[in-house]
Amino acid sequence: CDGYVESTKPYRPYRMIYNEEQPDKSAAMRRERELKLSAGRKFLRSLIGK
């Protein structure tokens, strides 16, 4: 999060809006995929109020 990557640099500073723990890496990757789908995006948007 130091802003060294050009694709993310304009969006600094970052603010964590949601966090959830998973039992292992495969479960975390599965959950990440779920959140990137339409229903997951709606859930995340509801958290930030957009």
N, C-alpha and C positions, 0 to 999 in steps of 0.2 A: 504493500500500500504506500510505497514511497513516491509513486507517480512517475516511475522511470519508463513505463510502457506507454507508448504514444496513444494507443487506443483507449486507455483509461485515464490518462493525465488530466484531461479537461474536467473530469467529474470529481476531482478531489475537493474538499475532504470527504471521506466516506463516513457513513453512519450506519451502524448495525441496527437493523429493524426487526430481525427475526433470527432465531437460533434454535436448533433442535439437535439432540444427540441421537446417534444410531449405534447399535451394538457392534457393528463391524463395517469395514470399508465397502463390502458389496451392498449392504443395506443402505449405506449412505449414498452410494452411486445410484441405486434404484430410486431412492427418495428424490434425489436431484433431478432425475429424468421425469418423475411424476410432477415436480414443481414447474418444470419447463413446458409441460403440456398445457392445453387450454384451461382445464379445471384448476391446475396448480397456479397458473398465472392469475386467474380470478381470485384465488385464495390470497396470494401475495398482494395483489392490488387492494383487496379489502383491508389488509393490515396497514397499508400506508395511506388509505383513504383516497385513492384515485379512481 
